[in-house]
Amino acid sequence: MPASEAAGRRFDMLTLVKRILRSPFTTLALIGLGILCGMYAPDVAHALSPIANAYLNLLKMVVLPFLISAVIFSITSMVQDPQSVRYLPRIALAVLVVSVLGVALSGTLSLILQPGEISDPQSRIELGRFINSQGAVSTDLQLPLTPPANVEETVGPVSIILGLVPSNVFGSLAKGDAIQVLLFCLLFGLAVGQVPQQSSMSLARVLDAVYRACIILTNWFIWALPFATFILIAEQTATMGPDPLTLMGGFLLVMGLSTLAVMLVAFGIVAMRSRQGYWTTVKAFQPLLMVVITTRSSVAALPWVINLLVERLRFNQVVVELLAPLNVALLRTGAIFLYVSGVIFIAQLYGRTLSLGDLALIGVSSSLLALTTTGMAGLVILSQMSILCGYLKLPFEAAFVLFVAVDAVSDTFMTLSSVCTVTATTAAIAPHTREVPDAHAGEVAMEEPAGAEQPA
């Protein structure tokens, strides 16, 4: 009896600690403490950063095996189900709707708030001083981003698409190129789907075992996530300092409000589709949001997206495992926000009046350019803004320094909006376990006509 009481107390304490660590208030408190630590104790923040970097490596090491097992297994299962084709038009429609709404949201906020309008002379002086003080940094960053002269003729949409095809999938695995690995998984899953089911059963069991092992690892790692979030926020604040945040406050406000709107809508869509309360859904999102803030990577957050929808909210596993990786590659809401609000910010900064034709060009070009940003690092995504500025004859080099200075914050907003969009879109398309898919409703009704009426 005493042993059982002690076990019960340990279980209650473990449950309490889990609830505290996964509480939204805990996350907000640790983010605030991280900001204070970075501002007033930068040496401590820099000293703790290797611990957080090691934790990030632990998170990222699960991504590729998880991606391979989940995508190949899902593609194989859906190829063997002829009704799965109906999901593909819905993905195309989602890309179109997300692009239009993303451009409209960020563009409207930028035109209303006008983040690039600086009427205070003292603010303009401080802005000029900051840009001039970062001249060496700007040069260092621009040099590696400039393509070599011998490959200039190959840069374009066709070369970008051709670059997604892996020549050696093992080399892509070694480099961590998730997009090339994803393409291989899609093609390999299609091929395995053509193999007779009796022959592919053993491979399916292995993939399912790898998938479940990755889920267990992610559940282990999540315990240390709040502390890693504190360390990373502190290190980022200590590195940037307060000046860039003040100078780019208007731009970050537009990015933040756009991201907040996406998150609120995403919570509502997932709550409605899972038939959960809104606050219950927000709490279920908690681990995923913390991973996004910590890693700032849509691909690294993919296991948590699938875990949220399948394990916590009980959506159809096969469909979610197929749709989530595809949506991560195609739904680039954060990049759309960056390009639209960033170009409008630069135009306002230099006093350039944008016509309706200019705004339409920004919207269409941002939507298309965002599709090419999958797997790119934050600075490379920023450098592509020069393409849009070139269309509008806007200077980009000086403003690039400002965007680099707040890259940690803007990249966090970008990843949050993209991951929330992916989660909501996947939940909107994938069937819930409470629902009977339309294609199989008749079969289930004929096979189990009275199953629900039988006593337990």
N, C-alpha and C positions, 0 to 999 in steps of 0.2 A: 504493500500500500504506500509506504513512504517513497519507494522508488518510482511508482506511477505518478505521485504528486510532484516529485522533482522533475520528471520528464515533462509533465504538463506545464510546470512553471518555465522550463527552458523553451518549450514550444511557444508559450505566450510571449516570452521575452523576444524570441526570434521574430515572431509576427509583428511585435511592436517596433522593433528596429527596422524591419522591412517597410512598414508603413511610413516611418519617419523618413527613411532614405528616399522613398519614392513620392513623397509629398511635394506638390508644386511650391509650397511655401519654403520647404528646405532648399529647393533649387534656387529660388529667388534670393533667399538669404545668403547662400554660398556665392552666388554671382555678385551680390553687393559686397560681401567680405573680400572677394577676389579683387574687385575694383579698388577698394580701400587699401588692400595689401599692395597692389601694384603702384598706387600713387604715393603711399607713405612708407613702404618698406620694399623698394624695388630690388634690393640685394637679396632679400629672402625669396622673392618671386623668382628671380633668375636662378637661385640655388636649388629651388624645388622643381624647376622645369624639366630636368632629365627624368624624374620619376613619371611625370605626365607623358613625356615622349615615349617611355617604355610601355606605358599603359596603352597609348595609341597603337603601338606596334602589335600589342596583344589583340586589340580589336580588329586591326586590319588583316591579321594572319588568318582569320576565320572567313574572310569575305570570299576569296577565290574558291576554296572547297565547297562552301555553301552555295555559291553561284553555280558551280558545275553540277552538283548533285541535284539542286532544286530545278534548274532549267531543263537539263536533259530528261529527268524523270517526268516533268510536267509536259514537255513537248511530246515525249513518247506516249504518254497517257492520252493526250488530246488528239494525236494523230490517229490513234486506234479508236477514238470516238469521233465519228463523222459530223456530229452536231457542233463541234468546237469551232468551226469556221465562222460561226455567227458572231464571235467576239472581235474579229479583226476589223469590220467596219466601225464598231463602237470605239475602238482605239483611234482610228483615223478621225472620227468625229470629235473625240476628246481633245486631240492635238489642235484641231481647228478652233474649238470653243475656248480652250485655255489660252491660245495665242491671242485671239481677239480680245478676250476679257482682260488678259494681262497687259496688253498695250493700252487699252482704254483706261484701266485703273491707274497705272503709273503715270501715263500721260496727263490724265485729268488732275491728279494730285500735283504734278510738277507745274502745270499751268496755273493752278490755283494758288499754291504756296510760294511759287517762284523762288526756289532755293538759291539760284545763282545771282539774284538781285542783291547787290551789296551797296547800299546807299551811304553807309557810314564811312567817311574818309579814313578814320583810324583803322577800321577793319581792313580796308583795301591796302593800307600801308603794311599792316601785319601780314596780310596774305602775300604781298610782294616779298617781304623779308623771308617768309617761310619758303617760298619757291626758290629764291636765290640761295638760301642756306642749304637746300637739298640738291644743288646743281650736280654735284659729284654722284649722288645717288641716282639721279635721273639718268646720267650718262652710263653708269654701270648697268642699270636695268635695261636701257634701250639697246645696248650692244648685243647681248645674247638673244634678244627678241627679234633682231633684224635678220631676215633669212639670207643665207649666202647668195652671192651673185649668180652662181652656177645653177641654182635651182629655182630662180625667180619665175622662169617660164612654166614651171610645173605646179605652181601654187594656184589653186582654184577649187571650185566645188567638186569637179571630177576627181582631182588628185586626193582630196580629203576623203571621198567615198572609197576610192581604191586603197587608201592607206588603212582602212578598217579591216581589210582582208589579211589575215595572218599568214606569213610564209612558213612559220614554224610555231605551232601552238605551244610547244614547250618553252620556246624563247619568250613568247608572250606571257606565259605563266611566270617565268623567272623575273620579267620586268614588271609584272603586276599590271599589264595592260588589260583592264577589265572589259573594254569594248571589243577588242579582238577575241578575247576568251568567250564573250557572250555570243559573238557571231559563230564561233566554232561550236558552242553548245547548241545553238539553234539548228545548225545544219546536222550535227551529229544526232540530236534528238529526232529530227525528221527521218534520218536514215534508220535509226534503231526502231522507229515506229513502223517501218516497213518489214522488219524482221518478224517471223512468226512468234506469237506471244509465249509459247512454250520455251523457245530458245532465249528470249530476252528476259525471262523471269528472274534468273540469277543476277543479272546486272541490275534489275530493278530493286532487288533486295539489298544489294551493296549500296546503291545510291540512297535508298531510304535510310540505311544505317548511318551513312555519312551525314545526311541531312539532320537526323536526330542528334547525332553527336555534336554537330555545330550549334544546334539549339541549346543543348546542355552547356556548352562552353559560353555562349552568350549570356545565359542565365547566371553563370558563375561570375563573369566579368562585370556584370551590372552592379554588383555590390560596391565596387570601388569607384563607380562612375561619378557620384557627387563630389568626392574629394579630388578626382582628376579635373573636374569642371572648375573647381575653385583654383587649382594651381594654374591651369591654362588661362583662365580669365585674368589672374594676377600677372602672369608673365606677359600677356598681350598688352595689358594696361601699362605695365612698366616699360615696355618697348616703345609704345606709341607716344605716351605722354598726353597731357590734356589739350595741347594746342591744335593738333589736327582735328580733334573732335569738335572744338569750338568753331574752327574755320569751315568745316564741312557739315555743320549741324543741320542746315536746311536739307542738304542731299540725304543725309542719314535719316532725317525725319520722314522724307518721302519713302525711302526704302523700308523704314520701320512700319509706317502706317500701311503700306501695301502688303507687307508680310503679315501684319496683324489681321488685316481683312481676310487674307487667304486662310490663315489659321482658324479664324472664327467660322468661316464658311465650311472648311474641311471638317472641323469638329461636328458641325451640324449635319453634314451629309453622312458621316460615319455613324453618328448617333441615330439618325433616322433609319439608315439601312440595317443597323445591328439591333434596333429597337431597345437601345439603352438610353438612360438619362444623359443629359448634356454634360453635367458635372462628372458623372461616372465615366463618360467617354474621355473627358479632359484628363482625368486621373490615369486612365488606361494609356493615354498618349505620353505620359510622363517619362518613362524610360527612353522612348524613341526621341523625344525632344532633347533630352540630356545628351544622348549619343550624337545628335546633329550638332549641338552647341560645342561638344568636345572635339569631334573629328572634323567638322565642316566638310563632310564628304557624303554625297548622295549614295554612292556605291557602298561605302562602309556602313551606312545606315540601312541598307537593304535587308540584312537578316532581321533587324528589329521591326521593319515594316511588315515582313511576312509573319514574324512571331506575334505582332500585335493583331493582325487581321485573322490569322488562323488559330493560334493558341488562346488568345484572350477573347476575341470577339466572334470566333466560330464561323468564319467565312469558308467557302469551299477551298480546300487546300490546293487541289490541282490547278484550278483556275487562277488563284492568287499567285502561285509560284510561277505561272507563265506570264501573267499580266504585269506584275510588279517590276521585273527587270526590264521589260519592254518600255514601260512607262517611265522608268528612270532615264532611259536613253532618249526618249522622245519628248517628254514634258519638262521643258527647261524654263519654268516660270521665273526663277531667280535671275537667269541671264537676260530674259526679256525686261524685267524691272531695271536691271543695271544699265542696259543699253538705252532704253527709252529715257529714263530719268537722268542718266549720265550725259547723254548728248544734249538734252534740253538744258541741263545745268550749265554745260560749257557755253551753249548759245546765249543764255542769259548772262553769264559771267562776262562775256565779251560784247554784250549789247546787241546781239544779232536778233532781229525780229523774224520769227518763223511763220511762213505762210501755211495755208491748209495743205498745199502740195508738199511742202517740207515735212509737215507732221505725218502725212500719209507715207512718205518715203521712209521716215524714221520707223514707223510702225511695221511696215512690210519688211524692211531690211532687218530690223531687230528680231522679228519672228523667224526669219530664215537663218540669220546668223546664229541665233540661239541653238538651233538644231545641231550645229557643228561643235558645240562646246562640251559635249559629253566626254568625261575623262580628262579634261584640261585642268591645269592648275589655275589658281585665282589670278596670278599676274598675266598668264597667257590669255585668259578670258578678257582681262582689262585691256590688253594690247590690241585686241580685235576691235575695240571701240574706235581705233584710228581709221578703220575702213568706213564707218558711218560718218565720222568727222570729215573724211576726205570727200565724200559725196556732197556735203554741205559747205565745203571750203572753210571749215572751222579749225583753228589751231588746237593741237592736241598735246604737244610735247610738254608744255608747262603745266597744264591741268593734270597730266598723267601722274605727276609727283603727288598731287593732292589725293588722287584715288589710291595710289600705292600706300600713302600714309594711313588711310582708314580701311585698308583691304581686309584686315581681320574682322572688323565689324560688318562691313558690307558683304563679305563672303559668308558670314554667319546668317545674315538676313536672306541671302540668295539660297543657301542650302535649306534653311527652314521653310521657305516658301515652296521650293521645288519638292521637298520630301512630303510636305503636307498635301500638295497637289497630287502627287503620285498616290499617296494613301487614300485620299478621298475618291480619286478617279477609279482606283482599283476596287474600292468598296462599292462604288456606284455600278460597276460593270459585273463584278463577280457575284454569284448567287450565295445567299446565306444558307447555313445548314437547316434553318427553320423552313426555308422555302424548298419547294420541289421544282427543279428545272423544267421548263416547258417541254423540252425535248423528251424527257423521261417520265412525264406525269402519267401518261397512259399506261406505260409499262409498270410503274410502281403500283398504280391502282389495280391492275389486273393481278399482279403477283401477290399483293398483300391487302386484300379488300377489307379485312376485318382486324388487322393487326393492332390498330389503335384502340379497339374495343375490348381486347382481351385483358383480363386483370394481370397486374404485375406479379 
